[in-house]
Amino acid sequence: MLQLYFFPMACSLSSRIALLEAGIEAQYHLAHIWTKRLVDDGGDFLRVSPKGAVPVLVLENGERLTESAAVLQYIADVKPEVRLAPRPGDIDRYRLQEWLSFVGAEIHKAFLFPTFWYKDDGSLAKPRARIIETLSVPAAHLAGREFLVGDAFTVADAHLTWTLLLLRPAGIDIAQWPPLAAYLERMQARPAVRRAIAIEMALRKTVAA
């Protein structure tokens, strides 16, 4: 059985969404990303992953994958019939990689990561200015489209959904981009997405920052 190391409402939420969308059973281990301890047994999370970051996906053979783009792609490929990723050789498979890279680099690492990890001493002014321009890209792409890639929900949608959820507590109101607001509403209406969020919001209340 796959095992996912996660922290509630961190980027590992997109991996939980993907697992639920695919109907893949997994064991979930809560890893505190600040203390680097495992919540269930107090173990050292750095022994699981020296990066000390989630997600970490432990495969059935014991190998470990880190970084959301790799983890999400793997989950999608476990059950290709669910179509969480286009098949190899399809140009949309590379479009998927485009969006996973864009969301990870331009929204997560360029804005959400510094916003939630660093004290705002004025150094966040440039990321805050840049995110306005950045979000215009998926907003324009989603005008008249239901999903990021092709005509079905993919792991790229799971990843973008997570970032959009965190923008409001980060001080960005996505209502100024109607396509993004409508998209997030559609994604949150999906049973697997709704269930994943509910699980992690409940857990988030039990974990001290």
Contacts in CASP RR format, 6 or more apart in sequence:
PFRMAT RR
TARGET T0000
AUTHOR 0000-0000-0000
METHOD contacts of the structure
MODEL  1
MLQLYFFPMACSLSSRIALLEAGIEAQYHLAHIWTKRLVDDGGDFLRVSP
KGAVPVLVLENGERLTESAAVLQYIADVKPEVRLAPRPGDIDRYRLQEWL
SFVGAEIHKAFLFPTFWYKDDGSLAKPRARIIETLSVPAAHLAGREFLVG
DAFTVADAHLTWTLLLLRPAGIDIAQWPPLAAYLERMQARPAVRRAIAIE
MALRKTVAA
1 25 0 8 1.000
1 26 0 8 1.000
1 27 0 8 1.000
1 60 0 8 1.000
2 19 0 8 1.000
2 24 0 8 1.000
2 25 0 8 1.000
2 26 0 8 1.000
2 27 0 8 1.000
2 57 0 8 1.000
2 58 0 8 1.000
2 59 0 8 1.000
2 60 0 8 1.000
2 75 0 8 1.000
2 78 0 8 1.000
3 26 0 8 1.000
3 27 0 8 1.000
3 28 0 8 1.000
3 29 0 8 1.000
3 57 0 8 1.000
3 58 0 8 1.000
4 12 0 8 1.000
4 15 0 8 1.000
4 16 0 8 1.000
4 19 0 8 1.000
4 26 0 8 1.000
4 27 0 8 1.000
4 28 0 8 1.000
4 29 0 8 1.000
4 55 0 8 1.000
4 56 0 8 1.000
4 57 0 8 1.000
4 58 0 8 1.000
5 12 0 8 1.000
5 29 0 8 1.000
5 30 0 8 1.000
5 31 0 8 1.000
5 38 0 8 1.000
5 45 0 8 1.000
5 48 0 8 1.000
5 49 0 8 1.000
5 54 0 8 1.000
5 55 0 8 1.000
5 56 0 8 1.000
5 57 0 8 1.000
5 58 0 8 1.000
6 12 0 8 1.000
6 13 0 8 1.000
6 15 0 8 1.000
6 16 0 8 1.000
6 28 0 8 1.000
6 29 0 8 1.000
6 30 0 8 1.000
6 31 0 8 1.000
6 54 0 8 1.000
6 55 0 8 1.000
6 200 0 8 1.000
7 30 0 8 1.000
7 31 0 8 1.000
7 32 0 8 1.000
7 33 0 8 1.000
7 54 0 8 1.000
7 207 0 8 1.000
8 30 0 8 1.000
8 200 0 8 1.000
8 201 0 8 1.000
8 203 0 8 1.000
8 204 0 8 1.000
8 207 0 8 1.000
9 165 0 8 1.000
9 166 0 8 1.000
9 200 0 8 1.000
9 201 0 8 1.000
9 204 0 8 1.000
10 33 0 8 1.000
10 54 0 8 1.000
11 54 0 8 1.000
11 55 0 8 1.000
11 68 0 8 1.000
11 104 0 8 1.000
11 108 0 8 1.000
11 159 0 8 1.000
11 162 0 8 1.000
12 54 0 8 1.000
12 55 0 8 1.000
12 68 0 8 1.000
13 162 0 8 1.000
13 165 0 8 1.000
13 196 0 8 1.000
13 197 0 8 1.000
13 200 0 8 1.000
14 68 0 8 1.000
14 72 0 8 1.000
14 155 0 8 1.000
14 158 0 8 1.000
14 159 0 8 1.000
14 161 0 8 1.000
14 162 0 8 1.000
15 55 0 8 1.000
15 57 0 8 1.000
15 68 0 8 1.000
15 71 0 8 1.000
15 72 0 8 1.000
15 75 0 8 1.000
15 158 0 8 1.000
16 28 0 8 1.000
16 196 0 8 1.000
16 199 0 8 1.000
16 200 0 8 1.000
17 158 0 8 1.000
17 161 0 8 1.000
17 162 0 8 1.000
17 192 0 8 1.000
17 193 0 8 1.000
17 196 0 8 1.000
18 72 0 8 1.000
18 75 0 8 1.000
18 76 0 8 1.000
18 84 0 8 1.000
18 155 0 8 1.000
18 158 0 8 1.000
19 26 0 8 1.000
19 75 0 8 1.000
20 192 0 8 1.000
20 193 0 8 1.000
20 195 0 8 1.000
20 196 0 8 1.000
21 82 0 8 1.000
21 84 0 8 1.000
21 153 0 8 1.000
21 158 0 8 1.000
21 190 0 8 1.000
21 192 0 8 1.000
21 193 0 8 1.000
22 75 0 8 1.000
22 76 0 8 1.000
22 78 0 8 1.000
22 79 0 8 1.000
22 82 0 8 1.000
22 84 0 8 1.000
23 79 0 8 1.000
23 82 0 8 1.000
23 192 0 8 1.000
24 75 0 8 1.000
24 78 0 8 1.000
24 79 0 8 1.000
29 38 0 8 1.000
29 39 0 8 1.000
29 40 0 8 1.000
30 38 0 8 1.000
30 39 0 8 1.000
30 40 0 8 1.000
30 203 0 8 1.000
30 207 0 8 1.000
31 37 0 8 1.000
31 38 0 8 1.000
31 39 0 8 1.000
31 45 0 8 1.000
31 48 0 8 1.000
31 52 0 8 1.000
31 54 0 8 1.000
31 56 0 8 1.000
32 38 0 8 1.000
32 39 0 8 1.000
32 45 0 8 1.000
32 207 0 8 1.000
33 45 0 8 1.000
33 52 0 8 1.000
33 53 0 8 1.000
33 54 0 8 1.000
34 209 0 8 1.000
36 44 0 8 1.000
36 45 0 8 1.000
36 46 0 8 1.000
36 52 0 8 1.000
37 43 0 8 1.000
37 44 0 8 1.000
37 45 0 8 1.000
38 44 0 8 1.000
38 45 0 8 1.000
38 48 0 8 1.000
39 207 0 8 1.000
45 52 0 8 1.000
46 52 0 8 1.000
48 56 0 8 1.000
48 58 0 8 1.000
48 64 0 8 1.000
49 56 0 8 1.000
49 64 0 8 1.000
49 66 0 8 1.000
51 66 0 8 1.000
53 66 0 8 1.000
55 66 0 8 1.000
55 68 0 8 1.000
55 71 0 8 1.000
56 64 0 8 1.000
56 65 0 8 1.000
56 66 0 8 1.000
56 71 0 8 1.000
57 64 0 8 1.000
57 65 0 8 1.000
57 66 0 8 1.000
57 71 0 8 1.000
57 74 0 8 1.000
57 75 0 8 1.000
58 64 0 8 1.000
59 65 0 8 1.000
59 74 0 8 1.000
65 71 0 8 1.000
65 74 0 8 1.000
68 100 0 8 1.000
68 104 0 8 1.000
68 108 0 8 1.000
68 159 0 8 1.000
69 97 0 8 1.000
69 100 0 8 1.000
69 101 0 8 1.000
69 104 0 8 1.000
69 159 0 8 1.000
72 100 0 8 1.000
72 155 0 8 1.000
72 156 0 8 1.000
72 158 0 8 1.000
72 159 0 8 1.000
73 85 0 8 1.000
73 96 0 8 1.000
73 97 0 8 1.000
73 100 0 8 1.000
73 155 0 8 1.000
75 84 0 8 1.000
75 155 0 8 1.000
76 82 0 8 1.000
76 84 0 8 1.000
76 85 0 8 1.000
76 154 0 8 1.000
76 155 0 8 1.000
77 85 0 8 1.000
80 87 0 8 1.000
83 152 0 8 1.000
83 154 0 8 1.000
84 153 0 8 1.000
84 154 0 8 1.000
84 155 0 8 1.000
84 158 0 8 1.000
85 93 0 8 1.000
85 96 0 8 1.000
85 154 0 8 1.000
85 155 0 8 1.000
86 92 0 8 1.000
86 93 0 8 1.000
86 95 0 8 1.000
86 96 0 8 1.000
86 149 0 8 1.000
86 150 0 8 1.000
86 154 0 8 1.000
87 93 0 8 1.000
92 149 0 8 1.000
92 150 0 8 1.000
95 149 0 8 1.000
95 150 0 8 1.000
96 148 0 8 1.000
96 149 0 8 1.000
96 154 0 8 1.000
96 155 0 8 1.000
96 156 0 8 1.000
99 138 0 8 1.000
99 148 0 8 1.000
99 149 0 8 1.000
99 156 0 8 1.000
99 159 0 8 1.000
99 160 0 8 1.000
100 155 0 8 1.000
100 156 0 8 1.000
100 159 0 8 1.000
102 137 0 8 1.000
102 138 0 8 1.000
103 156 0 8 1.000
103 159 0 8 1.000
103 160 0 8 1.000
103 163 0 8 1.000
104 159 0 8 1.000
104 163 0 8 1.000
106 134 0 8 1.000
106 137 0 8 1.000
107 131 0 8 1.000
107 134 0 8 1.000
107 135 0 8 1.000
107 160 0 8 1.000
107 163 0 8 1.000
108 163 0 8 1.000
110 127 0 8 1.000
110 130 0 8 1.000
110 131 0 8 1.000
110 134 0 8 1.000
111 127 0 8 1.000
111 128 0 8 1.000
111 130 0 8 1.000
111 131 0 8 1.000
111 134 0 8 1.000
111 170 0 8 1.000
112 163 0 8 1.000
112 166 0 8 1.000
112 167 0 8 1.000
112 170 0 8 1.000
114 123 0 8 1.000
114 124 0 8 1.000
114 127 0 8 1.000
115 124 0 8 1.000
115 127 0 8 1.000
115 128 0 8 1.000
115 170 0 8 1.000
116 166 0 8 1.000
116 170 0 8 1.000
118 124 0 8 1.000
128 172 0 8 1.000
131 172 0 8 1.000
135 167 0 8 1.000
135 172 0 8 1.000
135 174 0 8 1.000
135 177 0 8 1.000
135 180 0 8 1.000
136 177 0 8 1.000
138 148 0 8 1.000
138 160 0 8 1.000
138 179 0 8 1.000
138 180 0 8 1.000
139 177 0 8 1.000
139 178 0 8 1.000
139 179 0 8 1.000
139 180 0 8 1.000
140 179 0 8 1.000
141 148 0 8 1.000
142 148 0 8 1.000
142 179 0 8 1.000
142 180 0 8 1.000
142 182 0 8 1.000
142 183 0 8 1.000
143 179 0 8 1.000
144 179 0 8 1.000
146 183 0 8 1.000
146 186 0 8 1.000
147 153 0 8 1.000
147 154 0 8 1.000
147 157 0 8 1.000
148 154 0 8 1.000
148 156 0 8 1.000
148 157 0 8 1.000
148 160 0 8 1.000
149 156 0 8 1.000
149 157 0 8 1.000
153 187 0 8 1.000
153 190 0 8 1.000
157 187 0 8 1.000
158 193 0 8 1.000
160 183 0 8 1.000
161 184 0 8 1.000
161 187 0 8 1.000
161 188 0 8 1.000
161 193 0 8 1.000
164 174 0 8 1.000
164 180 0 8 1.000
164 183 0 8 1.000
164 184 0 8 1.000
164 187 0 8 1.000
165 184 0 8 1.000
165 197 0 8 1.000
167 173 0 8 1.000
167 174 0 8 1.000
168 174 0 8 1.000
174 180 0 8 1.000
174 181 0 8 1.000
174 184 0 8 1.000
175 181 0 8 1.000
187 193 0 8 1.000
188 194 0 8 1.000
188 197 0 8 1.000
END
